[in-house]
Amino acid sequence: MAFPTSVNDQVTDSVTQADVQVLGDAPAMAMGSVYQAIALALASAAQNATNAQQQNFALAQAVTTRCVQVLLGAAAPAKL
């Protein structure tokens, strides 16, 4: 129970309980924010890895195509 004041005791009790609930919920809210930040970072890393893999595949395919062209004599080798 709160200290006696000119305000109704039920009002001060409800405000005190609300404050305690906010303080009690704070760690869970903070951890929720941390989990969301970690999930976003991991999702971005996976997306970047997928993009890099796709780009490497496209480059490998272009190199393979050029090598086959040279082997078959369809095109003259590029001069460096």
C-alpha positions, 0 to 999 in steps of 0.5 A, spaced: 500 500 500 502 506 498 503 512 503 497 516 505 495 522 501 490 526 499 488 522 493 484 516 494 488 509 496 485 505 490 488 510 485 495 510 488 495 503 488 493 502 481 498 507 479 503 503 483 501 497 480 502 500 473 509 502 474 511 496 477 508 492 470 512 497 466 518 496 470 517 488 469 515 488 462 522 492 460 527 486 460 522 482 455 521 488 451 528 489 450 530 482 449 525 482 443 528 488 440 535 485 440 532 478 437 529 482 432 535 486 430 539 479 430 534 476 425 534 482 421 542 482 421 542 474 419 537 475 414 541 481 410 547 476 411 543 470 408 540 475 402 547 478 401 550 471 400 545 469 396 546 475 391 554 473 391 553 466 389 548 468 383 553 473 381 559 468 381 554 463 377 553 468 372 560 469 371 562 462 371 557 461 366 560 466 362 567 464 362 565 457 360 561 459 354 567 463 352 572 457 353 567 453 349 567 458 343 575 458 343 575 450 343 570 449 338 574 455 334 567 459 333 571 465 335 578 468 336 581 468 343 581 475 346 587 479 345 590 481 352 
